[in-house]
């Protein structure tokens, strides 16, 4: 099947997969439009919280957003609707899109069986996708049991227009972004012991993402959220970038697995089979850790060996930027399978 028109249901923000896939479509000369999923979550804060916690994590505007997507399908006539993550489309809408002769594909960026994400309305829609692609091996069997007709593994990737080396522009920015260890991601409970151990060991730690200010041990290292440019500069100003997976998501790797090396960072990666398959033996492109104590030991070694740090960062960038690890490669795989 030749795909010439693609409709993405995702976030167009530059740090999100929806944006990366739209860039990928343009790189492949595929006409692309994006339905911004943020519209499904618009509404008053109290109502949003009630619907999230009492109605199965249901977006406030799920029905109206899904109707908007269907209208665009009927007017723009895409060959494929590609949704990302727990996309706000219900069963009726997915069925209607199928009746229009449009292929329905999901790139499942989160684990829908993670209790934090579990949404009955989304799980009910899974069998109505023609394909679901997941970046985690742990989801493949679950998806087949849930009735998805075609399930495939597809890792995360990098976006060359977003993930490239960029150092802070001046002394003020260096002061803003410089760190011994950068951790960009939310303060999941299983991540906090790593941050606490590194801070306790005297490392200058920069924690970017949500909820780090809720923990006494990490509050002083919390630096808020980063946009795409800030992420590049923080990566460029960090001596070591910590690559933790989300255990509640049953991850073997994460988006940052590819983004850190692409931006020229020295990656200290959690030891997983995905990471070891991608990066090879320890010391070739990255170093590994399996516990907070081991993470501290590896960081101290890397801080004491700047030449090795730079060598591994260069090798990691060559591997990711020079291999078939872009979102254009991933999208070509999806579209080529239809």
N, C-alpha and C positions, 0 to 999 in steps of 0.2 A: 504494500500500500504506500503510495506516495503522499506524503503529508505536506500540504502547502499553506494551510491555515491552522493556527493553534490558539486556543483560548486557555490561559492559565488562571486558575483560581488559587490565589496566594497573596502574600504581602509584597508590595513593590519596594519596600524599604531596602536600602543597599546592603544591609547585613543579613537579609533573609533569603531563603532558597527560592522563593517566587521571583525575586529580582534576578538572581543568578540564572535561573532557567529562561527568563525572558531575554537576558543578554545572550544566552546560549542559542536561543532560537534565531536571533538576529545574526549571530555568527554563522549559522547554518543556512542563512537566506530563507528562513521560514517566517511568513507573516505572523505576527504575534500580537495579542491583546491580553490585558490583565484585568481580572475582576478582583478588586481589593477586598480581602476578607475582613479588614478592620471595620468595614461598614456593618458587618453582621453583629458586631459587639458594641455598637453605638447605643447610648441610652444612659439614664441616670445611674449613678454609682450604686445606690441601694438596690435598684431593680436588677442591675447586672449581678450583684452578689447573690441576691435571692435566687435568680434563675440559675446561676452557676452551682450553688450548693443544694438547692431544693429541687431543681428540675434537670438533674443529670448533666450538669455542665453545658447546658443548652444556651447558645447565644440568644440574646434578647430579640434580635431581628433575623433569626434564622429563616423564617418563612419568607419574609419580604426580600431578603438577600438571595435566597434560592430562586425566587420568582424572577429577580433581576437577571441572574445567570441564565435562566431558561429563555428569557426574552432576548438576551444577547446571542444565545445559540441559534435562535430562530431567525434573527436578523443578520447576523454576521456569518453564519453557516461555516463554522470551523470543521475541520476534519476530526480533530481530537480536542477533548476537554481534559486538561492535565491539572489535577488538584494536588496540593501539598499539605502534608500533615493531616490533622483532624479537620478537614475542610467542612465548612458549614453548608452541606447539601444533604437534604433528607432523602428517604427512600423514594417518595413520589417524584421528586425532581430528577433523581438519577434514572428512574424508569422513563420519564418523559424525554430526557436527553437521548437515551438509547433508542426510543421510538423515532427520533429525528435522524437516525442513521449515523450518529456521532459516537466515536469511540470514547470510552470513559476510563481514564487511567489515573491512578493515585501514586505519588511518591511519598511514602509514609514516614515522614521525618521523625515522628515520635512513636513511642510504644503505646498503643491504645489500651493495653491491659495494665499499664502503670496505674495504680489507684489514684494518683494525682490527676491523670488525664481521662480515666475511664468514663465514657459517655455512651449510654445505651443507644441514643439516636444515631451516633456515628457507627457503632458496631453493627446496627441493623442494616446500614447501607452498604457494608462491605461486599456482600454477595452480588451487588448490582454494578460493581465495577468490572470492566472487561479484563483489566490487569491491575495488580498492586505490586509495586516495587518497594522493597524495604532495605535500608542500610544496616539492618541487624539480623544476624542469623537466627537469633532466638525467636523472632516473630514468624518465621516462614511456616513452621508447622501449625502454629496457632491460626494463621491466616487461612491455611488450607482447611483446617477443621471448621473455621467460621463460614466456609462456603465460597471463598474467592476462587473463581474458575482458573485464573492463571496467576501464580505467585513467583516473583523473581527477586534475587538479591542484587542490589545496586548500591555501592558505597557512596558516601559523600564525596565532595570534590573541591576544587578551588575555582574562582572566577578571576581570570587574569586582569580584567578591567577594575577589579576591586582589591585583589590580594597580590600585592607587589611590594617590594621594599620601599619604605619611605621613612627617613630619619626625621626627628624633630627639626623644625626650621631654624631655630635660634636658641640662645641660652635660656630664655624664659620657658620655651617648650621643653627643652631638656630637663629643666628643673621640675616641670609639671609631670613629665612622663617617666623619668629615669627610675629604674628599680633593679634590685638583684633578681627578683622572681616576679613574673607576671602571671596572674590567674584571671582569665576573662571568662566569666560564667557565673551562674547563680549559686547562692550559698546553700546547696543541697546538704542535708545533715551529714552525709558520708564524706563530703568534701571539707567540712569544717576542721576535722582533726589534722588534715594536711596543712591547712593555712595556720592553724594554731601552733603546730610543731615548727614550721618555718619561722614564724614570728618569734617564738620562744627561743629559737637557735640564734637569734640576732640578725636574721636576714631582713633586708629592706623589701617588703612584700607589697605589691600593688594588687588590690582585689577590685576588679571591675565587674559589675553585675548587680543583681538584686539581692537584698536581704543580708548582706554582710554586716550592715550596721546594727543588726538585731542581736548579734553575739558580742559579749563583752571582750572576748579574746581577739576578735577580728575587727572591731569597730574602728580602731585607729588606722587600720590599713585599707579601709573601704574608700574607694575613689569614685563611686558612681558608675554611670553607664558611659559607653563609648559609641560614637558614630563610626562609620567606616574609616574615615581619615584618622580619627583618634586611635582606632585599633591598630592601624599600620604604624603610627608613630610610637604608640606604647610598646608594640612588638619590637620596633627598631631600637628603642631605648632600654629594653630589658636584657639583662645578661643571660637569663634563663626563662623560658616560657613553659609553664606546667601544663601538661595535657592529661586532664582527668576525664574519664567517661562518666556517664550518669548511670549508676548501678540500678536505680529504680526503673530505668528504661531498658535494662539488660543490654546496654551498649557494648560493642566490641571496639568501637572507635567513635569519634564525634566530628562535628564540622571543623573544629579547631585542629584536628589531626592533619588535615590538608592545608588549612589556612596559615598556620604558624610557619611551616617550612616555605610555603609560597611567598610569604612576606619576609623571609630571610631570618626568622627567629631560630634560636637554638632550642630544640624541643626536648624536654624531659618528659617521657611518655609513660603513662600507667602501663604496666606489663599485661597485655592481652594478646590473644592469638591473632586478632586483626592487625594490631600494631606490629607484631613480630613478623607476620607475613609481608607486610608492606615495607618495613624499614630494615629487616634483616637483623644480623647479629648486633649486639650492643656495641656501640662505639663506631659503627660504620656511618650512620646518619644521625642517630639519636642515642640517648641513654634511657634505661628503664628503671622503674621502681614498683614495688608491690606493697609498701607500707609507709606510713608517715616517717618512721625512723630511716628507712632506706631513701626516701625522697630527700631528707635533710642531708644524708651522707653524700648523695649524688650531687646535690646543689653545691655543697661545700667543695667537692672535687672540681666541679665545673668552674666555680668562681676562682679557684686557684690555678686553673689551666686555661687561660684565655685563648691560646693558640689552638688547642683542641676544640674549644667551644666554637671558634670561628670556622674551623675545618668541618665540623659536623653540620653547622648551619649551612655552609656552602654545599655540602653533599646532599643534605635534605632538600634544599631548594632545587638542585639539579635533578634529583629524583622526581619531585612533584611537578615542577614547572616543565621539565623535559619529557615526562611520560604522558600517558593518556589518562590524565587525572583532572581534567577540566569539566565543568558542567556541560560544555558543548559535547565532549566525549560521552558523558552520561545521557544527554538528551538524544544523541545520535543512536545510542544503544536502544533506548525506549522506542523511538520512532522507527528504527530499523526492524523492530520485532513485530510491528503491526501488519 
